[in-house]
């Protein structure tokens, strides 16, 4: 991977677009999150996709794509915050204007289904994105989550708790961080937007999946060579599953790869939800 572009970090008073790339948004949760953005010192610009419903999508693909393009192209918009996940971001990938987005690197924030966009933007546009809380989901519900977010997108040094992290395979790795939601990582395989884990630390999180389904998706990554290609592995939140319920998948699929591996990192569908810059070097010290 060539050196990643770091988008301009946010400053007090910056305009940030709030949009929906996946599922429809709860109005009350959106309003609460928008107020939190104002309290953070930013000026929210809530886009049309946040107010639409196209069955299980937040508006048609055309509307969601249009909002994303407008947000990246607008010179006065400094950051882009996704309102929520769900399903649908992957439908936009073939139609993204990658050249325009590449020329307008901005703070881009979200997780879960947004993983599809993180992979596409970091790999096809070459700039850092932020795997972190979403406006109508996590905003304002946990001080550590918000402090971590502000630290990441505003360039402030913030310490966050990692005492619960657990060494699965001891070792040390320092490499760009890539990854996100396990379902989306597996779904990327065999497409033009397949995750590239060569020389990277692979971050994985998931929620609400039975152990056998997690095993199946990890096996898919393993058989595609994605675990072998990685420099290290960072396992985030897998609620409601625990390391104990996932022991077969971890013991038989991850440990044999011999990659430095940490588990229980507080990022994903959890509180606190620590913000992770995708594409920046990450120090994984599994002792």
Secondary structure, 3 states (H helix, E strand, C coil): CCCCECCCCCCCCCEEEEECCCCCCCHHHHHHHHHHHHHCCCEEEECHHHHCCECCECCCHHHHHHHHHHHHHCCCEEEEEECCCCCCHHHHHHHCCHHHHHCCCCEEEECHHHHHHHHHHHHHHCECEEECCCCCCCCCCCHHHHHHHHHHHHCCCCCCCCCCCEEEECEEEEEEEEEEEHHHHHHHCCCCCCCCCCCEEEEEECCCCCHHHHHHHHHHHHHCCHHHHCCEEEECCCCCCCCCCCHHHHHHHHHHHCCEEEECCCCCCCCCCCCEEECCEEEEEEC
